[in-house]
Amino acid sequence: MWGFGSSSEEAGRLIGANLMGWVLFGLSFRYPTAGNGVRIASIVMASLQIAMSLGGLSQGNGGGGFPLIGAIVVVILLNQGSAAHWFQRPRTMGDPYGR
């Protein structure tokens, strides 16, 4: 069901259905110092994760529901105006948080 202790094919399906979520997780570490490009890339990756999770759920792969909900939440939150303003904020050289 979850790919653990099952065949390698099942594990591959699980990883394939959630691959963009792992990429999105990696991008999240860049948020404190990143610009608007990382926000746009995160929205694209979360949108791809939605499509992959829906495909995984339709094929009966386990673990597709949680990444699907998480990706939808990421798309909604990163499309808000306050998120756009935060990623486009002016930054100083000494402080990566722009304070």
Secondary structure, 3 states (H helix, E strand, C coil): CCCCCCCHHHHHHHHHHCHHHHHHHHHHCCCCCCCHHHHHHHHHHHHHHHHHHHHHHHCCCCCCHHHHHHHHHHHHHHCCHHHHHHHCCCCCCCCCCCC
